Amino acid sequence: MAILGFLTHVLAGQARVVEDTLKGMPEFTTYGIHKDSYLVVVAEAPSEQLEGLLDRVRGVQGVLAVYVTSLTREDEDLEKTVPAHTQPVRNKTS
């Protein structure tokens, strides 16, 4: 399971509409509006679904951009969900 925190930049005057749309999607929790143009959002889902979730947010009318601020993975087999070139380096023992 992954927990993803992000800011959603929205058109002026659209923050409440976008927030209501995201509240209707069970994977997302919103934590308020900042400066009338940014929503603070957290998503929780399996890692392999994160890109699709972000695409859904980007597709909401009124969304200008999505800025990922944090990502935490818990209880996942990284070798199955993360490309090899992005995996942590492990020390080999002789």
C-alpha positions as CSV (number, residue, x, y, z in Angstrom):
1,M,0.0,0.0,0.0
2,A,1.3,3.5,-0.8
3,I,0.3,6.8,0.7
4,L,0.8,9.8,-1.7
5,G,0.5,13.4,-0.6
6,F,0.1,16.1,-3.3
7,L,-1.1,19.6,-4.0
8,T,-3.6,20.1,-6.8
9,H,-3.4,23.5,-8.5
10,V,-6.8,24.6,-9.7
11,L,-8.3,27.4,-11.7
12,A,-9.4,30.5,-9.7
13,G,-12.9,30.0,-8.4
14,Q,-12.9,26.2,-9.0
15,A,-11.4,25.0,-5.8
16,R,-14.7,24.0,-4.1
17,V,-16.0,22.2,-7.2
18,V,-12.7,20.2,-7.6
19,E,-12.6,19.4,-3.9
20,D,-16.2,18.1,-4.0
21,T,-15.2,15.9,-7.0
22,L,-12.2,14.5,-5.2
23,K,-14.2,13.8,-2.1
24,G,-16.5,11.6,-4.2
25,M,-13.5,9.4,-5.0
26,P,-12.8,6.9,-2.2
27,E,-9.0,6.8,-2.7
28,F,-8.7,10.5,-1.9
29,T,-8.9,12.5,1.3
30,T,-8.8,16.3,1.0
31,Y,-7.3,18.5,3.7
32,G,-8.5,22.0,2.7
33,I,-7.9,24.8,0.2
34,H,-4.8,27.0,0.3
35,K,-4.8,30.5,-1.2
36,D,-8.0,29.7,-3.2
37,S,-6.0,27.8,-5.8
38,Y,-4.5,24.7,-4.2
39,L,-6.0,21.6,-2.6
40,V,-4.1,19.5,-0.1
41,V,-4.8,15.9,-1.0
42,V,-3.7,12.4,0.2
43,A,-4.3,9.2,-1.8
44,E,-4.0,5.7,-0.4
45,A,-3.7,2.8,-2.9
46,P,-1.5,0.0,-4.1
47,S,1.7,1.4,-5.7
48,E,0.8,0.1,-9.2
49,Q,-2.4,2.2,-9.2
50,L,-0.8,5.6,-8.3
51,E,-0.1,6.8,-11.8
52,G,-3.7,6.0,-12.8
53,L,-5.0,7.9,-9.7
54,L,-2.9,11.0,-10.6
55,D,-4.2,10.8,-14.2
56,R,-7.8,10.8,-12.8
57,V,-7.0,13.9,-10.8
58,R,-5.4,15.6,-13.8
59,G,-8.5,14.8,-15.8
60,V,-10.9,16.7,-13.4
61,Q,-12.2,19.9,-15.0
62,G,-10.5,22.9,-13.4
63,V,-7.3,21.1,-12.4
64,L,-4.2,22.9,-13.8
65,A,-1.4,20.7,-12.3
66,V,-0.7,18.1,-9.6
67,Y,2.5,18.5,-7.5
68,V,3.5,15.3,-5.6
69,T,4.9,16.2,-2.2
70,S,5.4,12.9,-0.5
71,L,5.3,9.2,-1.1
72,T,5.4,6.4,1.4
73,R,5.2,2.7,0.6
74,E,4.3,0.1,3.3
75,D,4.3,-3.7,3.2
76,E,5.1,-4.0,-0.5
77,D,7.5,-6.2,-2.4
78,L,9.5,-3.4,-4.1
79,E,11.0,-5.8,-6.6
80,K,7.5,-6.4,-8.0
81,T,6.2,-2.8,-8.0
82,V,9.2,-0.6,-8.6
83,P,11.5,-0.7,-11.6
84,A,15.0,-2.1,-10.8
85,H,16.8,1.2,-11.6
86,T,14.8,3.0,-8.9
87,Q,15.2,0.4,-6.1
88,P,17.3,1.1,-3.1
89,V,20.9,-0.2,-3.3
90,R,21.5,-3.2,-1.1
91,N,24.9,-4.0,0.3
92,K,26.1,-7.5,-0.8
93,T,27.8,-9.6,1.8
94,S,30.5,-12.1,0.9
